[in-house]
Every structure is written in structure tokens, then in C-alpha cells.
Amino acid sequence: MKKFKTALLIIIAMIGFVTISNLNNTTAQAAAWHKGIPKVLRGKWRVKHVSTKVDRLKVTKKRVYLYSAGPFHLKNIKYKKTGTRSYKVRGYEYTYLHAKTTISFKKIKGHKIIKYKGNYPGASWTKYIPR
């Protein structure tokens, strides 16, 4: 009976050790969607060599505003980091499409240029600089 109690105690200790070591190995999910927009993308942007009234992009903490041929507004924003300096932003476009829309952003040359591409028809990569 004494050997049985000793063996049982060792087994319980081993299970506890394995459980504790597995708790410390949790990692962050890089592919998870987060609320809001990262600080790197926030600000007012415009296309180089174009009037600021024509083609501009405004990114706030909770919304994305794109003024080109017509207004394009995203709300209920979530973002996911897809690369070193690239992000996907997903939200509800409530002006024309009235549907969930995903936009891709890439930062180039530090904080000077941002590239933007949407998933709606006719969207292509456009370079923006700060206004």
C-alpha cells in the first residue's frame, strides 16, 4: 500500500508539472483581428502631385475616410497585421456598398508613404503621402 501511495503521488506531481509548463508556453496570435486601427496608419494622407481636395485619405482610431470620386467611409473597424509593415483593415462601408469591405495598407520608407488597396471593383494600389 505504501508503494501505491508513493507511485500515485509521483504521478500527480508529474501531471501538475506538465500542466504548469504548458501554461507558460502560450503565444500571441499574430493573425487575430484587433479592434480599431494601428497608430502607424492613422493620420491624413494625400496622393502626391494631386490637389488635397481631390484624392485624400483620413484614418482615425475608429474610421477610414477615402475621398476620391465619391466618399468612402468604413466603420466598425478591425485590423490584422499581415507582414512586416502591412495591415488588412476590415469594416462596414456604409455610403455606397453597404457591405463589409477589406482594405490593405503597406508602409514604405518609414512614415512618408502609405500604399492602399481596397477589395471593391476598380481598386488598385495607390501611394499616399502625409498632408
C-alpha positions as CSV (number, residue, x, y, z in Angstrom):
1,M,0.0,0.0,0.0
2,K,2.9,2.4,0.8
3,K,4.4,1.8,-2.7
4,F,1.0,2.5,-4.3
5,K,0.7,5.9,-2.4
6,T,4.2,6.8,-3.4
7,A,3.6,6.0,-7.1
8,L,0.3,7.9,-7.1
9,L,2.0,10.9,-5.5
10,I,4.7,10.9,-8.2
11,I,2.1,10.6,-11.0
12,I,0.1,13.5,-9.6
13,A,3.3,15.6,-9.3
14,M,4.3,14.8,-12.9
15,I,0.8,15.8,-14.2
16,G,1.0,19.1,-12.2
17,F,4.5,19.8,-13.6
18,V,3.4,19.2,-17.2
19,T,0.2,21.3,-16.8
20,I,2.2,24.3,-15.4
21,S,4.9,24.1,-18.1
22,N,2.2,24.1,-20.8
23,L,0.6,27.3,-19.3
24,N,3.9,29.2,-19.8
25,N,4.1,28.3,-23.5
26,T,1.1,30.4,-24.7
27,T,1.9,32.7,-27.6
28,A,0.1,35.7,-29.1
29,Q,-2.0,35.2,-32.2
30,A,-0.5,37.4,-34.9
31,A,-3.3,36.5,-37.3
32,A,-6.0,37.6,-34.9
33,W,-8.3,40.6,-35.8
34,H,-8.0,43.5,-33.4
35,K,-10.4,46.4,-32.8
36,G,-9.5,49.8,-34.1
37,I,-6.6,50.9,-36.4
38,P,-2.9,50.8,-35.6
39,K,-1.3,54.1,-34.8
40,V,1.1,53.7,-37.7
41,L,-1.7,54.1,-40.2
42,R,-3.5,57.0,-38.5
43,G,-3.4,60.4,-40.0
44,K,-4.3,62.5,-43.0
45,W,-2.9,61.3,-46.4
46,R,-3.0,62.6,-49.9
47,V,-1.8,61.5,-53.3
48,K,1.4,63.2,-54.4
49,H,1.1,65.8,-57.1
50,V,-2.7,65.9,-56.7
51,S,-4.8,68.6,-55.0
52,T,-5.7,67.7,-51.4
53,K,-9.4,68.3,-52.3
54,V,-9.5,65.6,-54.9
55,D,-7.9,62.4,-53.6
56,R,-7.3,62.1,-49.9
57,L,-7.4,59.5,-47.2
58,K,-8.1,60.1,-43.5
59,V,-7.5,57.3,-41.0
60,T,-8.7,57.8,-37.4
61,K,-8.9,55.4,-34.5
62,K,-12.3,54.0,-35.4
63,R,-12.9,55.0,-39.0
64,V,-11.4,55.3,-42.5
65,Y,-12.5,58.1,-44.9
66,L,-11.5,58.0,-48.5
67,Y,-12.4,60.9,-50.7
68,S,-11.8,60.2,-54.4
69,A,-14.6,60.1,-57.0
70,G,-17.0,60.0,-54.0
71,P,-16.9,59.5,-50.3
72,F,-16.0,56.0,-49.0
73,H,-16.4,55.6,-45.2
74,L,-15.6,52.5,-43.1
75,K,-16.8,52.0,-39.6
76,N,-16.8,49.1,-37.1
77,I,-13.1,48.7,-37.9
78,K,-10.9,45.6,-37.2
79,Y,-7.3,45.1,-38.4
80,K,-4.9,42.3,-38.8
81,K,-1.1,42.5,-39.3
82,T,-0.2,40.6,-42.4
83,G,3.5,41.3,-42.8
84,T,6.4,43.5,-41.5
85,R,4.7,46.8,-42.3
86,S,1.5,45.6,-43.9
87,Y,-2.0,45.5,-42.5
88,K,-5.5,44.5,-43.6
89,V,-8.3,46.6,-42.3
90,R,-11.9,45.3,-42.4
91,G,-15.0,47.3,-41.7
92,Y,-18.5,48.1,-42.8
93,E,-18.8,50.6,-45.7
94,Y,-22.0,52.5,-45.2
95,T,-22.1,55.1,-48.0
96,Y,-22.3,53.1,-51.3
97,L,-21.6,49.5,-50.9
98,H,-23.4,48.8,-47.6
99,A,-21.3,45.7,-47.0
100,K,-18.2,44.5,-45.2
101,T,-15.0,45.7,-47.1
102,T,-11.4,44.9,-46.6
103,I,-8.6,47.3,-47.4
104,S,-4.8,46.5,-47.5
105,F,-2.2,49.0,-46.3
106,K,1.6,49.0,-46.7
107,K,4.0,51.4,-45.2
108,I,7.0,52.3,-47.3
109,K,10.1,54.4,-46.5
110,G,9.3,55.0,-42.8
111,H,6.4,57.3,-42.2
112,K,6.5,59.0,-45.6
113,I,4.4,56.9,-48.0
114,I,1.5,54.6,-47.5
115,K,0.1,52.3,-50.2
116,Y,-3.5,51.5,-50.2
117,K,-5.7,48.9,-52.0
118,G,-9.3,48.0,-51.5
119,N,-11.2,44.9,-52.4
120,Y,-14.0,46.7,-54.2
121,P,-14.2,46.8,-58.1
122,G,-11.7,49.1,-59.7
123,A,-9.5,49.4,-56.6
124,S,-5.7,49.4,-57.2
125,W,-2.6,50.2,-55.3
126,T,-2.3,54.0,-54.7
127,K,0.6,55.8,-53.0
128,Y,-0.2,58.4,-50.4
129,I,2.0,60.9,-48.6
130,P,1.1,62.9,-45.4
131,R,-1.0,66.1,-45.9
